[in-house]
Amino acid sequence: MSRQQLSYRVCEVFDWRKSDGSLKDMSCRVALLRMHREVLPEKIDDGYHTCPSRRLKTLYPGWDKVLHGPLAADAIGLETLREKSPCVGVWIARLEMLGESSE
């Protein structure tokens, strides 16, 4: 998935639009690129005020972690999450193992 495709999908899922109704895809792409360049995804939860949900809430006041988090994860897909973030991949694998051991 290209950054442009991802930005369209993220904007659609969170209904991030300009006043004219078009998607804020350029703003989203800039934010995705900045996060990619400046922040290792595995290291972004370094405190109460800088955790991902609060950073997103600052950028997008309508952000609701409980509502939008699962939508974003679903839009991105588990395989992409595993590929792009090794720490998330390990976490997902652990959850899967827990599911297997409880059967």
N, C-alpha and C positions, 0 to 999 in steps of 0.2 A: 504494500500500500504506500503510495507516495505521500509526502507531507501535505500536498494540496488535497488529495482525497481524504486524508485523515482530518485536515482542518474543516473540510465540508461536513464530514460525518460528525465531528465534535460540535460544530455550530448547529447542525440539525438536531442532534440529541438534546442539546441544552437550550435550543431556540435562541441563540445569540445572533441578534439582528441589528442592523443600523436603523435609523429612524425612517428610512425609505422602504424598509422591509427586506432588503437584501442581506445575505449572510455576512457576518463580520469575519470572513475567511482570511483576509490579509492580516488582521490583528491576531487572529488565532495562529496563523503560520509564523508570524514574528515571535509570538510567545513560545510556540513549539521549538523554533530554532534557538531561541535564547535559552530555553531549558536544556536543550540538547548540548549547546556549547558551554554553558556555565555551570550546570549542575549534574552531577552523577545521579541518576534516578534512585540508586540504592542509598544515597546519603542525604536525601532531602528532608527527612523527618528528624531534625536536630533540635527540636524544642517546641514548646507549647504554641508560641506565636509564629513559628516558621514551618509548622507541619503542612503537608500538602493541602488539606482541606481549608486551612485558614489563608494560605496563599491564594487559592482559587477564589475564596470568598472576597478577598481584597480586589482581585481582578474582575470578578463577576459577582456583584452583590446578591444575585438570586441563587447562587450556588448552594445546594443542599446535599451534603455528603451522602446521606441515607438514600435520597431519591436519585441523584445524578451519578454517584459513584458506581453503582451496579450498571447503570445505562452506559457509562463510559467504558467500563470493563467489557461489557457485552459487545459494544461497538468495535472495540479494539481487538478483542478475541484473546483467549488464553494462550494460544501458540505465539502470537505476537508479543504478548506480555512476557512470556518465558524467554523469547529470543532477545528482546530489548533490555530486559532487566534480570540478570542472573539471580539476584537476591529474591525477586518475586518468583522466579522459576523454582527456586528451592522451597520457598514458602508454599507454593501451589503443590509441589510434589509431596511435601509433608502432610498437607491437608488430604491429598489423595490417599496417602498411606494410612492416615487415621480412618478414613472411610472404609478402606479395605479391612483393617484390623477389627472394625466394629461389626463386620458382617457375620 
